[in-house]
Amino acid sequence: MRTRVLGAVALVVVLCSRVSAHPAPFSYLDIVFRDGGIRGTLVVHVIDIAHELGVQPADLLNREVVRQRSREIGEILRPRLLLRSTHRLQPDWLSTDLMAEDQAIKLTYQILDEQPGAVIIDTNLFPYDPNHQTFINIYEGAELRQQLIFNARSNEHTYYLGTAQGAIEVMKTFIPSGIHHIMIGPDHILFLIGLLLLGGSWTALLKIVTAFTVGHSVTLSLAALNVVTPPPSVIEPAIALSIVFVGADNLVRGDGRDLRMWVALVFGLVHGFGFANVLREFGLPREALGWSLFSFNVGVEIGQLVIVLIVTAGLSTIRRHSLTLRQRVAFAGSIVVIAAGTYWFVQRVFFPV
């Protein structure tokens, strides 16, 4: 489907270029991961190369001229074709050929002995033309895995290979991202603290955290896969209300049945949509969707466990010192949770950013 879409776009541009008597402002780059290295081709229009060389386009419609200036052409394009893993990947040009009928020049390249798990791609081949676009096809072996379009305003793109190394690179990116997100999310942290304020056995607390993880994992996956995507204008106030609910439940439950595990499960579903909004902005690699979702969830879980350990250790210390003090801390903490949740609800409903 993507191939048809890009083909249709290219056809429209070609037709428009013929009507306007100007060349279509785009190039084609194929990146092929195969046999422990990278190979591919780069096709550029003679008018763009002529501008860089300071010659007339007609001069480059001569194969001998292209052959004589092949080294110069390669040196111009090499620094503008950015492929990077842990270091810059420098292409070695194998051939430079004239495609006379297309008024284009095709460069064939290789990068030997490189088997990265992920490659950062960036290119702005012809900065003089802000409308220039580069159509990129990424292959693993003979399989087309992804298509991209770059222009002067495009951000760099990270492609994760479908290999064990690729999975490791995904985890190295998304586990820290999950930890970071839970640590900088005061609403998620306060929701967890609210659930822990009344204490309990380690088994009970583990069930609460696990229920929250299950809940947010389900909706995070559904939202990331675009199965269910409620708008942030609904989800963010709902997260705030979940915080108010937890604080209020701490105050009114007394010695009643402990429902915190079920509260964590139900409201975890809501918080999962909040995680998905952040993850969507961060960008999910389509070629490694499963691994990225799994890794992000693992990161969130690690962050949650750190919070649980710190809060539980603090509450346990207080309980050993004085049961009355523990009760006061739980009461005061619940009031703070309710107040913060109420503030966020009002802010997100009436004063959205």
CORGIUR-V786776 format. One record per helix or strand. SS is the DSSP state (@ for helix, = for strand). FROM is the first residue (numbers start at 1). TO is the last residue. If there is no record, write none. Layout:
ss->[SS,SS]
from->[FROM,FROM]
to->[TO,TO]
This chain:
ss->[@,=,=,@,@,@,@,=,=,=,@,=,=,=,=,=,@,@,@,@,@,@,@]
from->[2,26,37,46,57,63,70,81,88,92,100,104,118,133,143,157,164,186,202,232,260,286,323]
to->[20,34,45,53,61,68,78,84,88,99,102,111,123,140,150,160,183,196,224,253,282,321,350]
